[in-house]
Amino acid sequence: MQRKFVVALTIIIALCVLVTVIPANAQNNASQNKETNQKEKDKDRDKDRDRDKDKEGKTGLPGATGATGATGPAGATGPAGATGPAGPTGPAGATGAAGPTGATGPAGPAGTAGATGPTGPQGVQGPSGTTGQDIARIQATPTVLNPGQTSTIATVNVTVTSANGGILVISSYGSITSSQQPGGPGAVMEAYALINGDSFGNPSQRISIIPHASLPQGVKPQAQGESWGFTGSSGIVGPGNYTVDLLVRHIAGPPIYVGAVLDSTFPTSGTGQLQAVVINR
């Protein structure tokens, strides 16, 4: 080992000498340097031979273990290995939460009709029905209605027979003519009905007549006329008898012919009439 150190040191010293001397004598001693270099090479060759011979001698003690070198870079990833056999089946997982309710499906087809059931027992007898309806009507009495006068020109009597009561329906129509000459002054009157002396909220109807200069007046087949016509009711009333009156009242002007028969060929021409209908409940 010491011999190797000496050899290495000798080489280093020789090289230092060469580095120092050669540059100074490069131009004048080119041939000398070449010879010197050759000698040095020969010396090195001899030293190498000596070193080789020393190696062939007895083996020296092993040197100390050198320090561990740095870890080299990781090698490339090798190819994937073959797939191993399937493992055993794991236990069943927990049941998941219930999903949302789905949309309602379309209605299915109608089922076939079931068999007809047996006839049920007879029901109890219903209450007795009403005794029906009733009507009364009469032609009004012809009247000369003077100023300020009120007159009853027709009366009918009817009966509500149902224990639940009933309704009276009243209607009337008729006509008036003037007592004046053609072109004379006009007159006004009212017509209305009372049930047992009460109007039951039914209004009166006002009629007026103004004699036209070109038309006959008075009680004649061609006489000018004006008419009334109305319908009223009692509302719901209890069972019992009821009197219905038709009244006329003079309002203004000269006397008036009320409900007079104007043409004997037609007995109802110009006349008045009163009707009362009973509707039992």
QUIFEN-V539184 format. One record per helix or strand of 3 or more residues. SS is the DSSP state (2 for helix, 1 for strand). FROM is the first residue (numbers start at 0). LEN is the number of residues. Records with the same first field share a line. If there is no record, write none. Layout:
# QUIFEN-V539184
SS=FROM-LEN  FROM-LEN
This chain:
# QUIFEN-V539184
2=1-23  29-27
1=133-6  142-3  149-11  165-13  186-9  204-5  225-12  239-13  255-3  272-8
